[in-house]
Structures are given as C-alpha cells and as structure tokens.
Amino acid sequence: MPLRLSASRPKNRYGLPAKIWESLYKAMARQGRLEDTMFLTTFLHDEAKHTEMFSRWQQAVGVGDLDLSAYHNDSYKRIFYEALPEAMERLYTDDSPEAVIRAAAVYNMIVEGVLAESGYYSFRQIYKKAGLFSGILQGIDYLNMDEGRHIQFGIYTIQRLVVGNEERFKLFHDYMDELWAHAYGVVEYLVGLAVLQREQSNVESRIVFEPDMMRQYAVKQFHIRKSKIDRARKYKNLSELEAAAGP
C-alpha cells in the first residue's frame, strides 16, 4: 500500500515540514564536520521510516484522516509550532555554537529525549499489558533503536560545544528549563485527557492507564538529559572529551 499523507507537503511524525530537518546536516556540512554530516543523512532516513510507519498504522486503524491538531494545547504549540521550527530554521543562516546548542536541545533533548520517549514508554506499558497492538509495539521497539542514536548524537553535539565554556553550559540549562515548563504542560494535558476519558466511559476496558506513570517518566528523562550534558564538566576542553569518548 503506498504511503498517503493528508497534508499537501511532506511532513514528519511531529507534523512539521520535512525540509526543517535538512538544516542540521547542512549546518554540519558548512562546518566541515564530515562524519556528523554523513550520520545525519541516516538520521533523515530514519525519520522518513518513522513517518511512514505511523501513517500506515493510523490509516489501518481508521484514524488516518483525523485532524490531530485538535489535541495541540498551548504548551504543545509553544514547542512544536514555535521553538522547534525556529531553532531548526535558524541553522540555515546561523551555525554558531549557541544556535546549534538550542537546536539540539529542543529537538534531541526535549522533543525526542523527553516527549517522544515518554509517549513511547507509556504506549508500550499500556498496550503490552492489555495484549493489544503487537505490530505497532514491535515497530516502536525498532524505532527506539533509531531514537537512541539520535539522542546520543544530540548529547555529544551539545557536550562538545559546552565543554570548558560555562557561558554555554548556562545557555543550555536555561533553555532546557524554559522548555521544560511547556514539555511538562504537554504531558499533563495528555494525562488529563486520559483521566477524563476513563471517568466518562461506561464501558469496561482492559486498558489500564496510571496517570503518574507518564508524569514520572517524563521528569526522569528530563533530568537524565541534563545530567548527560553535565558529564562534560569533567573535562577541560574538547580534546579531553574526545579522548575519553574513544576512537
């Protein structure tokens, strides 16, 4: 079955134009970072696979034409309509350390490392326990392998830019804290929807959702992402960091 997306332009799983993701590898290419650029071409391929997987699944379960923007609250819009596209599009003209840190923070640390990871975790826990959706669950397991590589790339990219530079460390932490208020707002909104649906349902279901599960996992992931960057404080400069990372 051919892939069919409802939007007029190609979009990724976050509902954003696919062209946005070109900006990161073009920034790395301008800087002469060949290995990073080569890796990011596989990154784009991964995102295409993820988009296709979710599109096919949505069509298969009958929600392919559902307008999901109805579930985009203000916190979601602040991240996905504003912070993410602004940071990524800035890289077309500005590949400064500050611009790259902000782009990797919102994309790799918040969108992938907190929100996506928390959503996938909750989905797996709920539907594995219910014995439902084995196909998409397996797909998410494969997807998480890709996500792990993406997140690790973001971690290393930020680490190499902040090592030995307290001003950039502060920029990273301040921006993460700014985004966290909105990221947690997305989580709280989704949890609230699930609780409301359960309260209003008169049908007995084998689907069990624990509200604190997603909240706690999101908080955990946020602190993990920040702590990974803070490990760079052990090193005085980029040479020490790269030597510790190994060949």
C-alpha positions as CSV (number, residue, x, y, z in Angstrom):
1,M,0.0,0.0,0.0
2,P,1.5,3.4,-0.9
3,L,2.1,5.9,1.8
4,R,-0.6,8.6,1.9
5,L,-0.2,11.7,4.0
6,S,-3.2,14.0,4.4
7,A,-1.1,17.2,4.2
8,S,-0.2,18.9,1.0
9,R,3.5,18.9,1.8
10,P,5.6,16.1,3.2
11,K,5.5,16.1,7.0
12,N,7.3,14.2,9.7
13,R,5.8,12.4,12.7
14,Y,5.6,15.7,14.6
15,G,3.5,17.4,11.9
16,L,6.3,19.7,10.7
17,P,7.5,20.2,7.1
18,A,10.2,17.6,6.4
19,K,12.6,20.3,5.0
20,I,13.2,21.5,8.5
21,W,15.4,18.5,9.3
22,E,17.8,19.4,6.4
23,S,19.1,22.4,8.3
24,L,21.0,20.4,10.9
25,Y,23.1,18.4,8.5
26,K,23.6,21.5,6.2
27,A,25.0,23.3,9.3
28,M,27.4,20.4,10.0
29,A,28.4,20.3,6.3
30,R,29.3,24.1,6.3
31,Q,31.5,23.5,9.3
32,G,33.3,20.7,7.6
33,R,32.1,18.0,10.0
34,L,32.1,15.1,7.5
35,E,31.2,12.3,10.0
36,D,28.4,14.3,11.5
37,T,27.0,15.1,8.1
38,M,27.2,11.5,7.0
39,F,25.4,10.4,10.2
40,L,22.7,13.0,9.7
41,T,21.8,11.6,6.3
42,T,20.9,8.3,8.0
43,F,19.0,10.4,10.6
44,L,16.8,11.8,7.9
45,H,16.2,8.3,6.5
46,D,15.2,7.1,10.0
47,E,12.7,10.0,10.3
48,A,11.2,9.0,6.9
49,K,10.7,5.4,8.1
50,H,9.1,6.6,11.3
51,T,6.7,8.9,9.4
52,E,5.7,6.0,7.1
53,M,5.2,3.6,10.0
54,F,2.9,5.9,11.9
55,S,1.0,7.0,8.8
56,R,0.3,3.4,7.8
57,W,-0.8,2.5,11.3
58,Q,-3.1,5.4,11.5
59,Q,-4.7,4.5,8.2
60,A,-5.0,0.9,9.2
61,V,-6.9,1.7,12.4
62,G,-9.1,4.2,10.7
63,V,-7.8,7.5,12.0
64,G,-5.6,8.4,9.0
65,D,-7.8,11.5,8.2
66,L,-8.3,12.6,11.8
67,D,-7.2,16.2,12.5
68,L,-4.9,15.7,15.5
69,S,-4.3,19.4,15.8
70,A,-7.4,19.5,18.0
71,Y,-5.2,17.9,20.7
72,H,-2.5,20.5,20.4
73,N,-2.7,22.6,23.6
74,D,-0.7,25.9,24.2
75,S,2.3,24.0,25.6
76,Y,2.4,21.8,22.5
77,K,2.2,24.8,20.2
78,R,5.0,26.6,22.1
79,I,7.4,23.7,21.4
80,F,6.2,22.3,18.0
81,Y,4.9,25.4,16.3
82,E,7.4,27.9,17.6
83,A,10.6,26.7,19.5
84,L,11.4,23.7,17.3
85,P,10.9,25.2,13.8
86,E,12.5,28.5,14.8
87,A,15.6,26.7,16.2
88,M,15.9,24.4,13.2
89,E,15.3,27.1,10.5
90,R,17.8,29.4,12.2
91,L,20.6,26.8,11.3
92,Y,20.2,27.7,7.6
93,T,21.8,31.0,8.2
94,D,23.4,30.7,11.7
95,D,25.6,27.7,12.7
96,S,27.1,29.3,15.7
97,P,27.6,27.2,18.8
98,E,24.7,28.9,20.5
99,A,22.4,28.2,17.6
100,V,23.4,24.6,17.4
101,I,23.0,24.1,21.2
102,R,19.5,25.5,21.1
103,A,18.5,23.3,18.1
104,A,19.9,20.1,19.6
105,A,18.4,21.0,23.0
106,V,14.8,21.4,21.7
107,Y,15.0,18.6,19.1
108,N,17.2,15.9,20.6
109,M,16.8,16.6,24.3
110,I,13.2,17.7,24.7
111,V,11.2,16.5,21.6
112,E,12.9,13.2,21.2
113,G,14.6,12.7,24.6
114,V,11.6,13.7,26.8
115,L,8.3,13.9,25.0
116,A,8.7,11.1,22.4
117,E,10.4,8.8,24.8
118,S,7.7,9.3,27.5
119,G,5.0,8.7,24.9
120,Y,6.5,5.6,23.6
121,Y,7.1,4.2,27.1
122,S,3.6,4.9,28.2
123,F,2.1,3.4,25.0
124,R,4.2,0.2,25.4
125,Q,3.3,-0.2,29.0
126,I,-0.4,0.2,28.4
127,Y,-0.9,-1.9,25.4
128,K,1.6,-4.7,26.2
129,K,-0.3,-5.2,29.4
130,A,-3.6,-5.2,27.5
131,G,-2.3,-7.6,24.9
132,L,-3.1,-5.2,22.0
133,F,-1.4,-3.7,19.0
134,S,1.5,-6.1,18.8
135,G,2.5,-4.9,15.4
136,I,2.9,-1.2,16.2
137,L,4.5,-2.1,19.5
138,Q,7.2,-4.0,17.7
139,G,7.6,-1.1,15.3
140,I,8.1,1.2,18.3
141,D,10.7,-1.1,19.7
142,Y,12.6,-0.8,16.4
143,L,12.0,3.0,16.3
144,N,13.5,3.3,19.8
145,M,16.8,1.9,18.5
146,D,16.9,4.8,16.0
147,E,15.9,7.3,18.6
148,G,18.7,6.2,20.9
149,R,21.2,7.1,18.2
150,H,19.6,10.4,17.5
151,I,19.6,11.4,21.2
152,Q,23.2,10.3,21.6
153,F,24.2,12.4,18.7
154,G,22.5,15.4,20.3
155,I,24.2,14.7,23.6
156,Y,27.6,14.6,22.1
157,T,27.0,17.6,19.9
158,I,26.0,19.7,22.9
159,Q,28.8,18.3,25.1
160,R,31.5,19.2,22.6
161,L,30.1,22.8,22.3
162,V,29.8,23.4,26.1
163,V,32.9,21.7,27.4
164,G,35.2,24.2,29.0
165,N,32.7,27.1,28.5
166,E,30.5,28.0,31.4
167,E,28.5,30.6,29.4
168,R,27.4,27.9,27.0
169,F,26.6,25.5,29.9
170,K,24.3,28.2,31.3
171,L,22.7,28.8,27.9
172,F,21.9,25.0,27.7
173,H,20.5,24.7,31.2
174,D,18.5,28.0,31.0
175,Y,16.9,26.9,27.7
176,M,16.1,23.4,28.9
177,D,14.4,24.9,32.0
178,E,12.4,27.2,29.8
179,L,11.3,24.4,27.5
180,W,10.6,22.0,30.4
181,A,7.6,24.1,31.6
182,H,6.0,23.6,28.2
183,A,7.1,19.9,27.8
184,Y,5.5,19.1,31.2
185,G,2.5,21.0,30.1
186,V,2.1,18.6,27.1
187,V,2.4,15.6,29.4
188,E,0.0,17.0,32.0
189,Y,-2.6,17.7,29.2
190,L,-2.4,14.2,27.7
191,V,-2.7,12.7,31.2
192,G,-5.7,14.8,31.9
193,L,-7.4,13.7,28.6
194,A,-6.8,10.0,29.5
195,V,-8.2,10.5,33.0
196,L,-11.2,12.4,31.7
197,Q,-11.9,9.7,29.1
198,R,-11.8,7.0,31.8
199,E,-14.1,8.9,34.0
200,Q,-16.7,9.4,31.3
201,S,-16.6,5.9,29.9
202,N,-19.3,3.5,30.8
203,V,-17.6,0.6,29.0
204,E,-15.4,-1.8,30.9
205,S,-11.9,-1.9,29.3
206,R,-8.8,-4.0,29.8
207,I,-6.7,-0.9,29.1
208,V,-5.3,0.4,32.3
209,F,-3.6,3.8,32.5
210,E,-1.8,5.0,35.5
211,P,-1.6,8.8,35.4
212,D,1.6,9.1,37.4
213,M,3.4,6.7,35.1
214,M,3.9,9.2,32.3
215,R,4.5,12.1,34.6
216,Q,7.2,10.4,36.5
217,Y,8.9,9.0,33.4
218,A,9.0,12.5,31.7
219,V,10.6,14.0,34.8
220,K,13.1,11.2,34.9
221,Q,14.0,11.7,31.3
222,F,14.4,15.4,31.6
223,H,16.9,15.1,34.4
224,I,18.8,12.3,32.6
225,R,19.2,14.5,29.6
226,K,20.6,17.4,31.6
227,S,22.9,15.1,33.6
228,K,24.3,13.7,30.4
229,I,25.4,17.1,29.3
230,D,26.8,17.9,32.8
231,R,29.3,15.0,32.4
232,A,31.3,17.3,30.1
233,R,32.2,19.3,33.2
234,K,34.7,16.6,34.0
235,Y,36.9,17.7,31.0
236,K,38.8,20.9,30.5
237,N,38.5,21.0,26.7
238,L,37.3,19.3,23.6
239,S,40.5,17.2,23.2
240,E,40.0,15.7,26.7
241,L,36.3,15.0,25.9
242,E,37.1,13.3,22.6
243,A,39.9,11.3,24.1
244,A,37.5,10.0,26.8
245,A,34.9,9.1,24.1
246,G,37.5,6.8,22.4
247,P,38.2,6.1,18.7
